[in-house]
């Protein structure tokens, strides 16, 4: 019985730590949204989650070389919008253009990379909630 209780405690701790991390992530994400200028292109912070995805050109988002620049490329934040009623369903939308990546201030580049990783972290929670709700329909 103690083993089951210990597992439950560990699971509860893990879930609560995810929720704390998510809350902290959202606060930092919103600050970065303003600092890197995405707020100038997207009027309301919550609207960034309407995009299917947000990508980056000019720097790596891979864990093994996160933030590493790609010489000769341009640093740009690209969002993928989706309109189910349009002929062409998805389109790229520039949320920020920063010029040649090798000329961009290192601190700004790092904030941009962090913004995208934090966006994807939150977006993954939203996706999880979406599918969890869908699974609920099978339990009826």
Secondary structure in CASP SS format (residue, H / E / C, confidence):
PFRMAT SS
TARGET T0000
AUTHOR 0000-0000-0000
METHOD secondary structure of the structure
MODEL  1
X C 1.00
X H 1.00
X H 1.00
X H 1.00
X H 1.00
X H 1.00
X H 1.00
X H 1.00
X H 1.00
X H 1.00
X H 1.00
X H 1.00
X H 1.00
X H 1.00
X H 1.00
X H 1.00
X H 1.00
X H 1.00
X H 1.00
X H 1.00
X H 1.00
X H 1.00
X H 1.00
X H 1.00
X H 1.00
X H 1.00
X H 1.00
X H 1.00
X H 1.00
X H 1.00
X H 1.00
X H 1.00
X H 1.00
X H 1.00
X H 1.00
X C 1.00
X C 1.00
X H 1.00
X H 1.00
X H 1.00
X H 1.00
X C 1.00
X C 1.00
X C 1.00
X H 1.00
X H 1.00
X H 1.00
X H 1.00
X H 1.00
X H 1.00
X C 1.00
X C 1.00
X E 1.00
X E 1.00
X E 1.00
X E 1.00
X E 1.00
X C 1.00
X E 1.00
X C 1.00
X C 1.00
X C 1.00
X H 1.00
X H 1.00
X H 1.00
X C 1.00
X C 1.00
X C 1.00
X E 1.00
X C 1.00
X C 1.00
X C 1.00
X C 1.00
X E 1.00
X E 1.00
X E 1.00
X E 1.00
X E 1.00
X E 1.00
X E 1.00
X E 1.00
X E 1.00
X C 1.00
X C 1.00
X C 1.00
X C 1.00
X C 1.00
X C 1.00
X C 1.00
X E 1.00
X E 1.00
X E 1.00
X E 1.00
X E 1.00
X E 1.00
X E 1.00
X E 1.00
X E 1.00
X E 1.00
X E 1.00
X H 1.00
X H 1.00
X H 1.00
X C 1.00
X C 1.00
X H 1.00
X H 1.00
X H 1.00
X H 1.00
X H 1.00
X H 1.00
X H 1.00
X H 1.00
X H 1.00
X H 1.00
X H 1.00
X H 1.00
X H 1.00
X H 1.00
X H 1.00
X H 1.00
X H 1.00
X H 1.00
X H 1.00
X H 1.00
X H 1.00
X H 1.00
X H 1.00
X H 1.00
X H 1.00
X H 1.00
X H 1.00
X H 1.00
X H 1.00
X H 1.00
X H 1.00
X H 1.00
X H 1.00
X H 1.00
X C 1.00
END
